[in-house]
């Protein structure tokens, strides 16, 4: 299975899980008189829409290179990540506003059985996070990583709701708003996660140089290719799930252009064979004299 298909399959899992949990939390929150759970349901609903965006982005990013997009369509991924962050910020703002409104308005105590529902939800959301974040690492997908953090932030809001409801039930009258304070805390945590998701995606758009380990591996492989005397510049930028490489390799200055061209093809083949995450690879051939100077 290709990385693209694996990522798309994972997103379908996220969408189905988020729809089911949004319904469960919404009904439980209304019947159990817990706004913290209603806030949870709101966040799960935004998860559905953001996951759909990620799905569309992944399908577009998986398109092959064409005349207008010679480097492929992978750059749509960080753009989709920005939209996902926007959904997270919106859900955090809605939760915070409603929490403040409920804190100022007296209401009934949450129902005890909502704790059982939240406990099951916390376990499931953390399990979902672990699945999706593992797939994001396997596919090098920033948008899939953002979607994974939707599950983690959802788990955190559920933990906050659990603590808030537990406090309200344990201490009784006068602590009815504990779950509202929990929801308010959760909204702040969601905003913090927004930064953690946004920063790497911004670095990807700006071609930030954060691929030192991959550069070392490329240089190591290059030196195993017959005819390559050394390597000079090596630039890497990420596009979707693939890495685009510009590598300057030195060869004997006295060989023919044809021989140098052949070496560059061998080097490119060696890199793409061993490093499947590479997409577009450009090899620049530089002269290397007999004294070891280029």
Secondary structure, 3 states (H helix, E strand, C coil): CCHHHHHHHHHHHHHHHHHHHHHHHHHHHHHCCCHHHHHHHHHHHHHHHHHHHHHHHHHHHCCCCCCCCCCCCCCHHHHHHHHHHHHHHHHHHHHHHHHHHHHHCCCCCCCCCHHHHHHHHHHHHHHHHHHHHHHHHHHCCHHHHHHHHHHHHHHHHHHHHHHHHHHHHHHCCCCCCHHHHHHHHHHHHHHHHHHHHHHHHHHHHCCCCCCHHHHHHHHHHHCCCCCCCEEEEEEEEEECCEEEEEEEEEEECCCCHHHHHHHHHHHHHHHHHHCCCEEEEEEEEEEECCCCCC
